[in-house]
Amino acid sequence: MSEERKGITGSLFKGLTRNTVESLAIKMGLKPNERGWVTVDIGASLVSVSPKVAMDFFKAVPEIAKLLDNEDLRTWAELGRRIAVNSAEEASDFYKYSLEIFESLSGHMRTLLIALCSKQIVLSPAAALTTFRSAPGIVESLGDEKSAARLFGIAVEVAHRSVKHSTEVLSAAPQALQAVRNVGDGSDDASLDAVLNLAESFAQRTGATAAEFLSAVGEGLDFVKGAEDVVALCSQTAIFLDRGGATALQYFRSARSVLEVGGGVSFEKWNRVTRKVADEGNAIVYDFLKLTPKVLATLVVTQRKRVADRINAVLDIVEELASNNIYIALECFKSSPRALASATLDQFQSWAREGAAMHRSDRRKAQAYYALESKTSQESLRGAHDGVSLDSISHLLRLYVEGLTGREMIIVPLGAIPEESKINDGHTIQLPAVIAEFGSPEEDFRLYKALAAHASGQVEFGTRVAGSDDIRAALKDIEAHFTEKERSQAAAEMKDPEYAQYSNAEHLGLKARRSLDPALFNEADYKLVLSRFPNSLLATRIFTTMENARIDWRLRSVYRGIRRELDFVRSRLIERRPKIAELTIEQAIYEMLFQITICGGVIDEQARRAYGEIIHQFERIVSEYLRNDEATVADTLMATFHVYELLEGNRNQQQADANAEEQQDESSQDDADGGENTSDKQQQAPQQQRRSDLFNQWSQTVEETMPTDSDLLNEIMNAETSEQELQEGDEVFFYDEWDRELGDHRARWCRVIQRENRKGHREFVDQVRSRYSGVISSIRHQFQMLKPESLRKIKGELDGEDFDLQAVIDHHVDKKTNGRPSDRLYIRRVRRERDVAVSFLLDMSSSTARTISRHPNQPYTRPGQKIIDIEKQGLVLMSEALEAVGDAYSISGFTSEGRRNVKYFTIKRFKEKYTQEVEKRIGGITYHNNTRLGAAIRHAASELERPGCQNQASHHSQRRPAL
C-alpha cells in the first residue's frame, strides 16, 4: 500500500496488508482503483461516526457509482458524511434514497444538484437536504430540462454568496417561468431566454438579487403586451446592472409600477427622467427608483379618476424641471400626490415652475417649497390658477339671478362692502372674487351659478329676515331652555360644600347668563338667536350647514330648472368627499352632517355601520325641519337647536358616566388603601383616563384639512418622526414655526397633542404644605396686599359723591389768606378690578430627572432633589398664593418626541377649581422625553388668550433656554 493511500485510510487500516484491503474491496463489489479507495476512505470515516450509516453507505455505493463520476461520487459521499455528523438517522436516509433521486435526473442535472448541495451544506445541512430531496419535483415543475439546468446553475452561483437565497431561487423559479410563458401565446422562447439571462447576470454580480428578481417576475407580467416587451424591459434593466444589483432590481420593480398604472406612454417619459437622474450618480437614481412606486400608489389613491393622464402630466413637468436641476425635479415628483390632492392640474404645473424659478440655487429651500411646508408654497399653490373672476361674469350672473327669481339683485365680491353698511336689504349678493375650484372655466362658471342661486335663495327664502313671529317663537323657546338649564346647574353647584368657600360664582368658573334685551327681541334675527347658545361657535357651524340644506331644498322645489347645476355641484362634492374612517373624530362628525344635508346622505357604508345611531338622529332632524317646501329660517334654527342638544347631551352623558366610574374607582381604591404602605401606593395603577368623547371633540374649533397621516404619504414626505396614535380624550393642534434659514414660516409644522396629565397621589401636595407652611403664609400675605379694593377713593376731584373734609378746610383757609382757593373738594369712588391671568408651563423632559443641590461631603444625609420635584414644589407654593388673591391661572407641562409629537399635559385649566383632582395631577407630574419649546409656548399663549384678561402673564419653568 502506498504512503498516499495509507494517509487516506488513516489509522483505521493500520496494520492491514495490501492483499487484505484489496480482498475487502472486491468482496464489496469494488475494483481496487481510485474510486475504490475513495469509497473505502469515506466508509472508514463513517464507521467512527455510526456503523449503521457506514453499512447503508456501502450498500448504496455500488449502484450510485454507476451513475456518478469519481469527483461527483466523492462529493456525494462527503455530503452524507457531513450530514452524519449532525444526524446519523438523516445520513442513513440520505444514502438510501439517493439512488432514486439520481435515477430521475439526467447526468448534467446530477452534477448541478451535487454542486449546489455541497455549497449549501457548508452553512446549512438542513437546506442541503431539502434541496436534495425536492430536486426531482423542482425539475418537473420547471417544465423543461434546459431551463431547469440554467436555474440550478443560477442557484449554484448564488450559493457561493448566500445559501438562503440559493434556496429562494429554486422556490421562486417555477412561478417565474410560468409568468413568462403566460405572456403572449407562450411559444416564443425569446422572453424566457431574456429573463434567464438577466437572472444569471444578477447571480454573477450580486448573488442574492437573482432570487428577488425571479420573485418579482413571478408576481406576474400582465402589465406587458407581448414577449418583445419582456425582452425590452430586461434589456433596460440589464443596463442598470453596472450600477449595482439593487439599483437594477429597483428599476425593474419601478418600471412594473409605471407600466401597470400609466401604460407605455408613461413608461417612456419615466424612462427618460430615470436616465437623466442616473447621470447624477448611483445613490440619487436608486432613491428615485425606490420612490417611484410609492408616489404612483399615492396618486392612484388620491386622484382615483384619470390617473394615467395625471401621471403623464406629472412626468412632463418633472422632465421639464430635470433639464435644469435634477434635485428640484425629484422634490417636485415626491410632492406631486399631496399637491394634486388640493389643487388642479394647472395649479400644480404653475406652482412647480414657480418653485423652480424661486429656488434654483438653494436645495434646502426648494425641498421645503415642494414639500408644501412653507407658507409661500401653499399660497403659490392656491393662487397659481387664475380661474374665473367675478368681474368678467357679474353681468351674466345678475341676469341669471333676475331671470331665476324675478328680482333685481346687486352682485358684489366678498369683502367689498364695509361692515357698517347694510347688506340685508334683499338686493345684494356677495360672491367670491375668483373661483378656481375645478381647473376648467366652464365648470368654475357652473359653480358660480350654483353659488349665485344659493345666495339669492338666502334673500328670497328669508335667511336674513328679522322680527318675524316664527323667529321670535324660536328665540323664546331656545332662551327658556338654556336659562332653565343654567338655573339647574347653579342649583347643583349650590349643593356643593366647596361653593360656600368662595365669595362669588365667577371664581368657580360660572358665567352669569346675560339677560336678553326686550328691544332686541322684537327685531330678532338668526344672529341674535345663535348668540344665545352657550357655545355660539358650535351653533353657528351647525346653522351654516343646516341653512344651506334648507336653501338647497327650497331651490330644487321652486326652480326645477336649476336642479342640473345643483346636481353638478353635488356630484363634484361627492367625488371629493374624504373617507370618514380616515378623518379625526371631530372631522368625521361634521363630515357626516355635511353629507346628510348637502350630499343627500352618508355615502360611506362603513361609516353608516359604525355611526348608525347618530346618523339616524341627524337624518330625522333634517327630514322633520328642513325638507319641507315651506321651511323657514326659524325651522333651521330649531334644527340647529336639536342637533346642538344631541351633541351636548351625548357629551354630558358620557362625561357623567366617566365621572361616576372614576368616583367608584376612587372609593374602591380608598377602601383597599386603608392599610397599605408606601411601597404599595407607589405600585398603584394609574387612574383611568377620560373617555373618548367624539361630541365634545367636534365642538372645538377645528380646521378641516386633507388627511395626510397615512403611512405611505408620511414616508413620501420624509417626516423625520411618525405621528403617534392618539389616546382617549386627546386634542390635536397644529402650529406654524419660523425657519430662519428658510426665511419663511413652515406651515402646520408642529403637532401639539393636548391631554390631561395622569393622576398621582395628593400626598405630595400635603407634604409641601406641611414643610413650607411658613413660606406659604408669607407669600399669601404678600399677594393679598396686591389685591385691589372693590372701591378706591380718589381725592381732589372737581365732582364726586362726597366732600373731602380736609380739602374743604383748606379751601376756606386759602380763601381767607391768599384768595386762591382750590375747587377740588370732592371724593370720587372708582371701582378697580384686578384682571390678571397666569400660565405656568413646566419642562417635563427627561433632563429634569437630574438631581441637584447634592452636598459633596454629605451625599447620603443631604442627597439633594430632582429638578422635576423642585418644579412641583414651586407649583404648589404659587397655587396657594394665587388662590389667596383670586387670579386666574393654569398649570401645564410639556415634552416632545419630534415635531409631530409635542405632548402638552393639562394639569389645571384657567376656570378649573383648585380641587383634590388638581392636586392629584400635580402629584402625577413626572419626566418624559425631549424638549421642544416653541410649539408648547405657542400653545400656552393661545390658551392664555382665552380668558380675555387685559393683563396676562406667562411663566415657563425651565432651567435653560433651548429650542
Summary of the structure (lengths in Angstrom):
residues: 963
radius of gyration: 41.6
end to end distance: 85.6
largest distance: 161.6
contacts: 2979
relative contact order: 0.04
helix: 63%
strand: 9%
